[in-house]
Amino acid sequence: MELEYLQSVTKQFEYYKLLGEKTFYQLQGNDFFWQYNEESNSIAIIVNHLWGNMLSRWTDFLTSDGEKEWRDRDLEFESIIQTKEELFAKWNAGWEILFAALSTVNHENFNTEIYIRNQAHSIMEAINRQLAHYSYHVGQIVYLGRMIKGQHWETLTIPKGKSVEFNTEKFAKGKHKGYFSDDLK
């Protein structure tokens, strides 16, 4: 059960990482820094926050509180990232530490109690909490990308008006095991 859960949740994290990246690849340099207004977050700000959260939550995941003393969460919502290259570096660094931490979870330590801001979580609760948090922010990234690209946006999943065609193709393949990433173009 634990192994199946870990494999499934890893696939889910991979899916959301891929959605973000498929959005990034459609954007130009300045698009990453566009803000709807002064109070809203740019894609770069969201990535900076995800990076900070991932470093804090997944560093020493099994042995220390997920809210590290060295984390400056408020600074994550400032325009820190200045280039597309820096954005990609932080994006990849955050995901790398997440996947490395997940790979340390096994049958022997699966029942370890995890703390986030001094609140106890099972490993499953802690992982699910982060999966929900990251999918929320990746959804924001995708939405911003779609707003920026307008009519030039290339859909990441099933194109508008193509659901019947997509489902016909899926059902023609017969039953199979798969994850959401199977629904990406």
VOMIGU-212747 format. One record per atom (N, C-alpha, C): residue number from 0; atom name; y, x, z. Coordinates in pm, 1 decimal. Each point is the difference from the previous one (the first is absolute). Layout:
<recs>
REC  num  atome     north      east        up
REC  NUM     CA         Y         X         Z
...
</recs>
This chain:
<recs>
REC  num  atome     north      east        up
REC    0      N    -120.1      82.4       0.0
REC    0     CA     120.1     -82.4       0.0
REC    0      C     126.3      86.7       0.0
REC    1      N       5.1     102.5      88.6
REC    1     CA     118.1      84.8       7.6
REC    1      C      23.9      72.2    -132.7
REC    2      N    -106.9      53.3     -57.6
REC    2     CA      12.4      73.5    -124.9
REC    2      C      50.4     -91.3    -112.2
REC    3      N     -56.0    -120.6      -7.2
REC    3     CA      44.6     -95.8    -101.8
REC    3      C     147.7     -34.1      18.1
REC    4      N      41.0     -21.4     125.4
REC    4     CA     140.6     -29.8      28.2
REC    4      C      87.9     115.8     -45.4
REC    5      N     -36.0     122.4      36.5
REC    5     CA      80.7     116.8     -35.2
REC    5      C       8.9      18.7    -151.5
REC    6      N    -110.6     -22.0     -70.0
REC    6     CA       2.4       9.6    -145.9
REC    6      C      90.7    -107.8     -59.2
REC    7      N     -10.9    -120.6      52.3
REC    7     CA      81.0    -110.9     -50.3
REC    7      C     148.3      22.9      24.6
REC    8      N      35.4      39.0     121.8
REC    8     CA     140.9      19.0      32.0
REC    8      C      57.1     119.8     -74.8
REC    9      N     -78.8     102.2     -23.1
REC    9     CA      45.9     114.0     -79.3
REC    9      C      32.5     -45.2    -141.8
REC   10      N     -84.9     -83.8     -57.5
REC   10     CA      26.2     -54.6    -134.2
REC   10      C     129.1     -81.7      -1.0
REC   11      N      24.3     -74.9     107.3
REC   11     CA     122.6     -79.0       8.0
REC   11      C     122.6      91.1       4.7
REC   12      N      -3.5     104.9      81.0
REC   12     CA     110.6      94.9       4.1
REC   12      C      20.3      64.9    -137.1
REC   13      N    -108.6      37.8     -65.8
REC   13     CA       9.5      60.4    -133.4
REC   13      C      66.0     -95.6     -99.1
REC   14      N     -34.5    -128.4      12.0
REC   14     CA      57.8    -102.2     -87.2
REC   14      C     151.4      -7.2      17.4
REC   15      N      47.0      -5.1     123.8
REC   15     CA     144.0     -10.9      22.5
REC   15      C      72.9     128.1     -38.7
REC   16      N     -62.6     113.4      19.5
REC   16     CA      58.5     126.9     -45.7
REC   16      C      15.9      -4.2    -151.9
REC   17      N    -101.6     -46.9     -69.0
REC   17     CA       3.5      -8.5    -145.9
REC   17      C     107.1     -98.0     -48.3
REC   18      N      16.5    -113.3      69.0
REC   18     CA     105.4     -94.5     -38.3
REC   18      C     137.1      66.3       8.0
REC   19      N      22.5      73.9     107.7
REC   19     CA     126.4      71.5      12.2
REC   19      C      19.4      99.0    -113.1
REC   20      N    -102.3      75.9     -30.0
REC   20     CA      10.1     101.9    -103.8
REC   20      C      18.9     -60.5    -137.9
REC   21      N     -66.6    -111.3     -27.9
REC   21     CA      18.6     -66.5    -128.9
REC   21      C     142.7     -53.1     -13.2
REC   22      N      61.9     -30.6     111.7
REC   22     CA     141.5     -37.9      -1.7
REC   22      C      86.0     123.2     -25.8
REC   23      N     -25.3     107.9      72.7
REC   23     CA      78.7     122.7     -15.9
REC   23      C       1.7      46.7    -145.1
REC   24      N    -114.3      -6.3     -66.6
REC   24     CA     -11.1      53.8    -135.5
REC   24      C      82.5     -79.0    -101.3
REC   25      N      45.1    -119.0      39.1
REC   25     CA      84.5     -79.8     -89.3
REC   25      C     148.9      27.6      20.0
REC   26      N      33.5      76.1     102.4
REC   26     CA     139.4      15.9      39.5
REC   26      C      60.1     132.9     -45.7
REC   27      N     131.4      -1.1     -13.5
REC   27     CA      77.4     119.8     -31.2
REC   27      C      56.6      56.7     130.0
REC   28      N      53.8     120.1      -2.7
REC   28     CA      49.5      70.6     117.1
REC   28      C      87.1     -80.7      94.5
REC   29      N     107.1     -59.9     -49.3
REC   29     CA      91.7     -73.2      86.8
REC   29      C     -56.4    -131.6      50.9
REC   30      N    -101.6     -52.1     -65.8
REC   30     CA     -59.9    -127.3      42.3
REC   30      C     -54.6       7.7     142.8
REC   31      N     -47.0     116.0      40.4
REC   31     CA     -59.7      16.6     132.7
REC   31      C     102.8     -15.5     112.2
REC   32      N     126.8       9.5     -34.6
REC   32     CA     107.1      -1.4      99.8
REC   32      C      87.0    -125.7      -7.2
REC   33      N     -35.0     -91.6     -90.2
REC   33     CA      75.7    -123.6     -16.6
REC   33      C     -19.4     -91.0     121.3
REC   34      N     110.3     -57.4      46.1
REC   34     CA      -5.2     -96.2     110.3
REC   34      C      69.6    -128.0     -44.8
REC   35      N     -58.7    -111.8      30.1
REC   35     CA      59.0    -129.2     -33.7
REC   35      C     137.4     -13.4      64.6
REC   36      N      10.9      42.4     125.3
REC   36     CA     127.4       5.4      71.3
REC   36      C     -10.1     109.4     106.5
REC   37      N     106.6      21.7      74.6
REC   37     CA       1.7     107.8      99.1
REC   37      C    -100.9     -20.2     112.7
REC   38      N     -38.5    -122.2      26.0
REC   38     CA     -92.4     -30.5     110.0
REC   38      C    -146.6       6.2     -43.0
REC   39      N     -24.8       6.8    -128.5
REC   39     CA    -138.7       0.0     -47.7
REC   39      C     -50.7     143.3     -16.2
REC   40      N    -130.0      13.1     -10.8
REC   40     CA     -63.4     131.0     -15.2
REC   40      C     -28.2      29.1    -146.7
REC   41      N      19.5     123.1     -38.3
REC   41     CA     -42.7      46.0    -132.1
REC   41      C    -148.1      33.8       7.7
REC   42      N     -60.7      23.6    -113.6
REC   42     CA    -138.9      45.9      -3.0
REC   42      C     -11.3     132.1      75.1
REC   43      N      96.9      88.8     -16.7
REC   43     CA      -3.5     129.8      68.5
REC   43      C       2.5     -18.0     151.7
REC   44      N      79.7     -92.4      49.0
REC   44     CA       5.0     -24.8     144.4
REC   44      C    -133.0     -55.9      49.0
REC   45      N     -58.9     -90.6     -75.0
REC   45     CA    -130.0     -56.3      39.0
REC   45      C    -106.0     109.5       3.0
REC   46      N       0.2      86.4     -99.5
REC   46     CA     -96.4     110.6      -2.7
REC   46      C      22.3      92.1     119.3
REC   47      N     123.8      28.9      32.4
REC   47     CA      29.2      86.2     114.8
REC   47      C     -52.2     -63.7     129.5
REC   48      N      17.1    -130.7      13.3
REC   48     CA     -52.1     -69.9     118.2
REC   48      C    -153.0       3.4       2.6
REC   49      N     -62.9     -28.2    -113.0
REC   49     CA    -146.5       4.9      -4.8
REC   49      C     -49.7     138.7      38.0
REC   50      N      63.0     102.7     -53.6
REC   50     CA     -37.3     138.2      30.8
REC   50      C      10.0      26.6     149.7
REC   51      N     111.6     -36.7      59.8
REC   51     CA      18.9      21.8     143.0
REC   51      C    -101.7     -75.5      83.4
REC   52      N     -26.7    -123.8     -39.3
REC   52     CA     -98.1     -80.7      71.5
REC   52      C    -139.4      59.6     -13.9
REC   53      N     -35.8      38.8    -121.1
REC   53     CA    -133.1      56.0     -23.6
REC   53      C     -20.6     129.4      77.3
REC   54      N      99.1      86.7      -0.7
REC   54     CA     -12.8     124.7      76.1
REC   54      C     -19.4     -28.7     148.1
REC   55      N      77.2     -93.5      52.1
REC   55     CA      -9.4     -32.1     142.2
REC   55      C    -132.0     -67.4      34.9
REC   56      N     -38.1     -99.0     -77.2
REC   56     CA    -119.7     -77.4      33.1
REC   56      C    -129.3      77.7     -19.3
REC   57      N      -6.7      84.1    -104.1
REC   57     CA    -127.9      59.8     -37.1
REC   57      C     -18.1     143.4      48.1
REC   58      N     105.5      65.5      46.9
REC   58     CA     -14.9     133.3      58.8
REC   58      C     -72.5     -15.9     133.6
REC   59      N    -109.1      72.3      17.8
REC   59     CA     -81.0     -11.2     122.7
REC   59      C     -32.0    -145.4      32.6
REC   60      N     -39.1     -72.8    -102.1
REC   60     CA     -26.1    -143.4       6.9
REC   60      C     -90.0     -39.8     116.8
REC   61      N    -102.8      76.8      23.1
REC   61     CA     -98.2     -36.5     102.9
REC   61      C      37.6      48.1     140.1
REC   62      N     101.9      85.5      10.2
REC   62     CA      24.2      63.8     130.0
REC   62      C     140.7     -14.8      55.0
REC   63      N      94.9     -49.6     -77.2
REC   63     CA     136.3     -13.2      52.2
REC   63      C      62.4    -132.3     -43.5
REC   64      N     100.1     -42.5      73.0
REC   64     CA      68.9    -124.7     -32.9
REC   64      C      56.1       7.8    -141.8
REC   65      N      -9.4    -109.7     -72.1
REC   65     CA      47.1      -5.1    -138.2
REC   65      C     150.3       5.1     -14.6
REC   66      N      73.2     -16.8     106.4
REC   66     CA     145.4      14.2      -4.4
REC   66      C      34.0     134.5      62.5
REC   67      N      10.3     102.4     -83.0
REC   67     CA      20.6     136.0      48.3
REC   67      C     142.3      18.2      52.9
REC   68      N      13.0      87.9      98.6
REC   68     CA     131.3      30.1      58.2
REC   68      C      94.0      61.3    -103.1
REC   69      N     -54.1      72.6     -95.7
REC   69     CA      82.2      68.4     -99.4
REC   69      C      46.3     -91.7    -113.1
REC   70      N     -50.8    -121.6      -5.5
REC   70     CA      39.6     -91.7    -106.5
REC   70      C     142.0     -51.3      24.3
REC   71      N      79.9      -4.1    -106.5
REC   71     CA     134.7     -57.5       5.1
REC   71      C       2.6    -118.4     -96.8
REC   72      N     -51.3    -113.1      45.6
REC   72     CA     -14.3    -117.4     -85.0
REC   72      C     132.8     -45.4     -59.9
REC   73      N     105.5       2.2      78.7
REC   73     CA     129.9     -44.5     -51.3
REC   73      C      45.4      84.3    -119.2
REC   74      N     -27.5     127.8       2.7
REC   74     CA      37.8      88.9    -109.4
REC   74      C     -79.7     -31.1    -127.7
REC   75      N    -117.2     -60.4      15.2
REC   75     CA     -81.3     -34.9    -116.6
REC   75      C      70.9    -100.8     -90.7
REC   76      N      95.1     -74.9      55.4
REC   76     CA      69.7    -103.1     -77.0
REC   76      C     135.8      47.1     -50.5
REC   77      N      16.2     130.1      -6.2
REC   77     CA     119.4      60.3     -58.2
REC   77      C     -37.3      59.0    -136.2
REC   78      N      99.7      29.1     -80.9
REC   78     CA     -23.6      55.5    -133.6
REC   78      C     -27.9     149.9      10.7
REC   79      N    -118.4      32.5      46.9
REC   79     CA     -41.3     138.7      21.3
REC   79      C     -52.8      61.5    -129.4
REC   80      N     -86.2     -73.6     -68.5
REC   80     CA     -60.7      49.9    -123.9
REC   80      C     107.5       2.3    -108.2
REC   81      N      13.8     115.2     -66.0
REC   81     CA     105.9      17.7     -99.7
REC   81      C     -50.5      12.9    -143.6
REC   82      N    -129.8      28.3     -17.3
REC   82     CA     -52.6      19.0    -135.6
REC   82      C    -132.8     -73.0     -16.0
REC   83      N     -34.3     -23.8    -123.5
REC   83     CA    -128.0     -62.0     -32.3
REC   83      C    -115.2      89.4      46.3
REC   84      N      16.9     131.1     -13.2
REC   84     CA    -104.2      94.8      40.9
REC   84      C     -22.4      -6.3     151.1
REC   85      N     107.5      -8.6      74.5
REC   85     CA     -11.1     -11.7     145.2
REC   85      C     -67.8    -131.1      39.3
REC   86      N      32.3    -106.3     -73.0
REC   86     CA     -62.5    -130.2      24.5
REC   86      C    -151.3       9.6     -18.9
REC   87      N     -42.6      58.5    -111.1
REC   87     CA    -143.5      13.0     -26.1
REC   87      C     -67.6      90.5     102.5
REC   88      N      67.8     105.2      42.2
REC   88     CA     -57.9      90.6     100.2
REC   88      C     -23.7     -74.5     132.0
REC   89      N      96.8     -77.6      44.7
REC   89     CA     -16.5     -73.8     125.7
REC   89      C    -103.3    -111.1     -15.2
REC   90      N       3.7     -69.3    -112.4
REC   90     CA     -98.3    -105.7     -27.5
REC   90      C    -141.6      57.6      10.3
REC   91      N     -24.5     109.2     -68.8
REC   91     CA    -134.3      59.4      -0.4
REC   91      C     -38.0      58.0     136.0
REC   92      N      93.9      62.1      68.9
REC   92     CA     -28.7      56.9     132.3
REC   92      C     -41.3    -109.0      98.8
REC   93      N      68.7    -112.8      -3.3
REC   93     CA     -35.2    -110.2      89.1
REC   93      C    -140.2     -52.5     -25.8
REC   94      N     -29.7     -24.8    -127.2
REC   94     CA    -132.9     -52.2     -33.8
REC   94      C    -109.0     102.8      29.5
REC   95      N      27.2     127.5     -22.0
REC   95     CA    -100.4     103.8      27.7
REC   95      C     -38.4       1.2     147.7
REC   96      N      98.8      -9.7      87.6
REC   96     CA     -32.4       2.5     143.4
REC   96      C     -75.1    -126.6      39.9
REC   97      N      34.3    -113.2     -60.9
REC   97     CA     -71.8    -125.2      27.3
REC   97      C    -147.4      15.1     -39.3
REC   98      N     -26.1      42.4    -123.5
REC   98     CA    -138.8       9.6     -46.2
REC   98      C     -77.6     107.0      76.7
REC   99      N      66.4     108.6      37.4
REC   99     CA     -66.7     102.9      80.5
REC   99      C     -39.1     -56.5     136.3
REC  100      N      88.2     -76.4      62.5
REC  100     CA     -30.4     -59.8     130.4
REC  100      C    -113.3    -100.7     -11.1
REC  101      N       3.4     -83.5    -103.1
REC  101     CA    -108.0     -97.6     -18.3
REC  101      C    -134.6      69.0     -15.0
REC  102      N      -0.2     114.9     -65.0
REC  102     CA    -126.7      70.9     -23.1
REC  102      C     -59.9      56.1     129.3
REC  103      N      79.1       4.2     107.8
REC  103     CA     -51.9      49.6     128.0
REC  103      C     -66.2    -109.6      82.2
REC  104      N      19.2    -123.6     -40.5
REC  104     CA     -58.9    -111.3      75.1
REC  104      C    -145.8     -14.9     -42.7
REC  105      N     -87.7     -12.2     100.1
REC  105     CA    -142.4     -13.7     -28.2
REC  105      C     -64.4     -90.1     105.4
REC  106      N    -129.9     -14.2      -9.9
REC  106     CA     -73.8     -87.5      92.6
REC  106      C      18.3      43.1     145.6
REC  107      N       3.9     129.9      23.7
REC  107     CA       9.3      51.4     137.0
REC  107      C     135.9     -28.2      65.3
REC  108      N     107.2       0.3     -78.4
REC  108     CA     132.7     -18.6      59.8
REC  108      C      66.1    -133.0     -35.6
REC  109      N     -73.6     -87.1     -66.1
REC  109     CA      57.3    -126.5     -47.4
REC  109      C      50.3     -88.5     114.1
REC  110      N     -54.8      13.7     117.4
REC  110     CA      42.6     -82.6     113.3
REC  110      C     108.2      66.1      85.3
REC  111      N      59.8     106.4     -51.6
REC  111     CA     110.3      66.5      69.9
REC  111      C     119.1     -94.9       8.7
REC  112      N      63.3      -0.9     114.7
REC  112     CA     120.2     -81.0      16.6
REC  112      C     119.7      79.4     -53.5
REC  113      N      78.7     -64.7     -84.4
REC  113     CA     116.2      60.7     -64.1
REC  113      C     125.5     -61.9      61.9
REC  114      N     101.2      82.7      22.5
REC  114     CA     125.9     -50.9      54.8
REC  114      C     112.1      13.6    -102.3
REC  115      N      79.6    -105.1      -9.3
REC  115     CA     122.0       0.3     -79.8
REC  115      C     109.5     -55.1      89.6
REC  116      N      97.6      82.6      27.9
REC  116     CA     107.9     -33.9      93.6
REC  116      C     -56.3     -46.7     134.0
REC  117      N    -101.3      71.9      44.6
REC  117     CA     -63.6     -21.9     129.9
REC  117      C     -78.6    -131.6       7.9
REC  118      N     -24.7     -62.8    -113.2
REC  118     CA     -78.4    -123.6      -6.8
REC  118      C    -137.8      33.6     -56.7
REC  119      N    -104.1     -40.5      71.4
REC  119     CA    -136.9      31.1     -40.5
REC  119      C     -41.8     -82.8    -122.2
REC  120      N     -73.4      64.7     -90.4
REC  120     CA     -56.2     -63.5    -119.2
REC  120      C    -141.7      53.6     -19.4
REC  121      N     -87.2     -82.9     -52.8
REC  121     CA    -125.9      53.9     -50.7
REC  121      C      34.8      76.0    -128.3
REC  122      N     -91.1      82.1     -46.1
REC  122     CA      24.9      70.3    -126.1
REC  122      C      24.0    -100.3    -111.8
REC  123      N     -79.0    -104.2      -2.8
REC  123     CA      15.5    -101.0    -104.5
REC  123      C     137.8     -65.7       8.9
REC  124      N      45.1     -33.5     119.3
REC  124     CA     132.7     -60.4      16.8
REC  124      C     110.3      95.8     -45.6
REC  125      N     -12.0     126.2      38.7
REC  125     CA     102.2      98.6     -37.1
REC  125      C       4.9      18.9    -151.3
REC  126      N    -115.3       7.8     -62.6
REC  126     CA      -5.2      16.8    -145.5
REC  126      C      54.1    -124.2     -69.0
REC  127      N     -42.9    -118.1      44.7
REC  127     CA      47.6    -124.2     -61.5
REC  127      C     150.8     -15.2      15.1
REC  128      N      52.6      40.6     114.3
REC  128     CA     144.3      -5.1      23.5
REC  128      C      72.6      82.7    -105.6
REC  129      N     -50.2     119.7     -26.6
REC  129     CA      65.4      86.6     -96.9
REC  129      C     -20.2     -49.9    -142.9
REC  130      N    -116.8     -53.9     -30.0
REC  130     CA     -23.9     -55.1    -133.4
REC  130      C      99.3    -112.9     -28.6
REC  131      N      20.8     -87.8      95.9
REC  131     CA      95.7    -109.8     -18.2
REC  131      C     141.9      54.6     -15.5
REC  132      N      35.0      97.8      80.3
REC  132     CA     133.9      59.1      -5.2
REC  132      C      24.6      66.1    -134.8
REC  133      N     -93.7      77.9     -47.2
REC  133     CA      18.9      73.2    -125.1
REC  133      C      -1.8     -93.5    -120.7
REC  134      N     -85.6    -101.6       1.9
REC  134     CA      -1.4     -93.6    -112.8
REC  134      C     131.2     -77.7      -6.8
REC  135      N      57.5     -29.7     114.5
REC  135     CA     130.1     -67.0       7.5
REC  135      C     107.0      85.2     -69.3
REC  136      N       4.1     128.1      33.5
REC  136     CA     101.7      87.6     -58.7
REC  136      C     -29.0      33.6    -146.0
REC  137      N    -125.2      13.1     -37.0
REC  137     CA     -30.9      23.7    -141.4
REC  137      C      40.3    -122.7     -80.7
REC  138      N     -19.4    -119.0      55.5
REC  138     CA      47.2    -121.6     -66.8
REC  138      C     150.4       4.4     -23.0
REC  139      N      74.8      51.3      97.0
REC  139     CA     144.8      15.0     -17.9
REC  139      C      30.7      97.9    -113.2
REC  140      N     -74.1     109.7      -4.4
REC  140     CA      19.4      99.7    -106.2
REC  140      C     -24.8     -63.3    -136.5
REC  141      N    -108.9     -74.1     -12.2
REC  141     CA     -33.5     -64.4    -126.6
REC  141      C     109.0    -101.1     -37.9
REC  142      N      44.6     -78.3      97.0
REC  142     CA     103.4     -99.6     -28.0
REC  142      C     130.0      66.5     -45.0
REC  143      N      39.9     107.0      67.1
REC  143     CA     119.6      72.8     -40.7
REC  143      C     -16.9      56.1    -141.3
REC  144      N    -116.6      57.2     -27.2
REC  144     CA     -26.6      52.0    -134.7
REC  144      C      11.0    -108.3    -104.9
REC  145      N     -51.5    -114.4      32.9
REC  145     CA       6.0    -112.4     -94.6
REC  145      C     144.0     -46.3     -20.7
REC  146      N      78.5      -3.4     106.9
REC  146     CA     141.5     -36.9     -11.8
REC  146      C      75.0     101.3     -87.1
REC  147      N     -26.9     126.2      22.5
REC  147     CA      68.7     106.6     -73.4
REC  147      C     -36.9      -3.3    -148.0
REC  148      N    -125.7     -17.4     -30.9
REC  148     CA     -46.2       4.3    -139.0
REC  148      C      26.2    -129.1     -76.4
REC  149      N      11.9    -111.9      70.4
REC  149     CA      26.8    -127.5     -67.4
REC  149      C    -103.2     -31.0    -106.4
REC  150      N      47.6     -32.4    -118.4
REC  150     CA     -90.8     -39.1    -108.7
REC  150      C     -86.5     115.2     -50.2
REC  151      N      30.0     121.9      41.1
REC  151     CA     -78.5     116.9     -42.1
REC  151      C    -111.2      34.3      99.0
REC  152      N     -15.0     -79.8     104.6
REC  152     CA    -104.1      19.9      99.4
REC  152      C    -137.2     -19.9     -63.4
REC  153      N     -89.4      91.8      27.7
REC  153     CA    -139.4     -13.9     -44.4
REC  153      C     -80.5     -43.2     121.7
REC  154      N     -58.4    -117.2      -9.1
REC  154     CA     -71.7     -56.6     114.2
REC  154      C    -110.6      93.0      47.9
REC  155      N     -24.6      -4.0     129.2
REC  155     CA     -99.6      88.3      60.2
REC  155      C    -136.4     -66.4      12.0
REC  156      N      -1.7    -130.3      -4.8
REC  156     CA    -127.5     -70.8      13.5
REC  156      C     -16.9     -93.2    -119.4
REC  157      N     -17.8    -125.9      23.2
REC  157     CA     -23.2     -96.8    -107.6
REC  157      C     135.0     -41.1     -58.2
REC  158      N      20.5      21.3    -130.4
REC  158     CA     127.8     -37.1     -60.4
REC  158      C      25.3    -151.6       8.6
REC  159      N     126.3     -33.4      13.6
REC  159     CA      41.9    -140.0       5.2
REC  159      C     -50.7     -73.3    -124.3
REC  160      N     -62.8    -115.5      21.8
REC  160     CA     -52.1     -79.0    -110.7
REC  160      C    -133.6      47.6     -53.5
REC  161      N     -61.0      99.6      64.0
REC  161     CA    -126.1      57.0     -50.0
REC  161      C    -116.4     -17.7      98.0
REC  162      N      13.7     -88.2      98.0
REC  162     CA    -104.3     -17.1     101.6
REC  162      C    -132.0     -47.0     -60.1
REC  163      N       5.5     -96.6     -89.8
REC  163     CA    -123.6     -53.1     -60.2
REC  163      C     -70.0     109.7     -78.6
REC  164      N      75.3      72.5     -79.7
REC  164     CA     -56.8     109.3     -79.2
REC  164      C     -61.9     106.7      90.9
REC  165      N      71.3      35.1     105.8
REC  165     CA     -48.3     100.3      94.2
REC  165      C    -129.6     -46.5      66.3
REC  166      N      -1.0    -123.8      49.9
REC  166     CA    -119.6     -52.3      66.8
REC  166      C    -117.5     -12.9     -96.0
REC  167      N      25.1     -38.9    -123.5
REC  167     CA    -107.0     -10.2     -99.6
REC  167      C     -66.9     136.7     -17.9
REC  168      N      82.8     102.8      -9.3
REC  168     CA     -52.8     136.3     -15.2
REC  168      C     -79.2      42.3     123.8
REC  169      N      51.9     -30.0     118.5
REC  169     CA     -67.9      37.4     124.5
REC  169      C    -135.0     -70.1      13.1
REC  170      N      -2.2    -129.5     -26.9
REC  170     CA    -124.0     -75.9      14.9
REC  170      C    -101.3      34.4    -108.7
REC  171      N      46.5      49.9    -113.5
REC  171     CA     -90.9      39.7    -107.8
REC  171      C     -80.6     124.0      38.8
REC  172      N      51.3      78.4      93.2
REC  172     CA     -67.2     122.1      43.3
REC  172      C    -113.8     -27.6      96.9
REC  173      N      -8.5    -120.2      51.8
REC  173     CA    -102.0     -30.2      99.2
REC  173      C      43.5      44.3     138.4
REC  174      N     -82.0     -33.3      98.6
REC  174     CA      33.4      33.3     138.8
REC  174      C     -14.2     149.3      22.9
REC  175      N      93.3      53.6      78.9
REC  175     CA      -2.0     141.9      32.8
REC  175      C      79.9      22.2     127.1
REC  176      N     -21.6     113.9      60.2
REC  176     CA      79.8      36.5     116.4
REC  176      C     126.3      68.1     -48.2
REC  177      N     109.1     -27.2      68.1
REC  177     CA     125.7      62.0     -38.7
REC  177      C     107.1     -27.5     102.9
REC  178      N     112.9      61.1     -19.7
REC  178     CA     114.3     -14.9      89.0
REC  178      C     120.5     -39.6     -81.7
REC  179      N     108.1     -25.6      66.7
REC  179     CA     122.4     -42.6     -65.4
REC  179      C      41.9      94.1    -111.5
REC  180      N     -29.7     128.2      15.5
REC  180     CA      43.3      95.8    -102.8
REC  180      C     -61.3     -34.1    -136.1
REC  181      N    -109.1     -76.4       0.7
REC  181     CA     -59.5     -42.7    -126.3
REC  181      C      93.0     -92.6     -77.2
REC  182      N      95.8     -62.5      71.6
REC  182     CA      90.3     -94.6     -63.7
REC  182      C     126.8      64.8     -53.9
REC  183      N      13.3     130.9      19.3
REC  183     CA     116.5      69.5     -54.7
REC  183      C     -22.7      26.4    -147.2
REC  184      N     109.1       3.6     -73.4
REC  184     CA      -9.1      27.5    -142.6
REC  184      C     -55.0     138.6     -24.4
</recs>
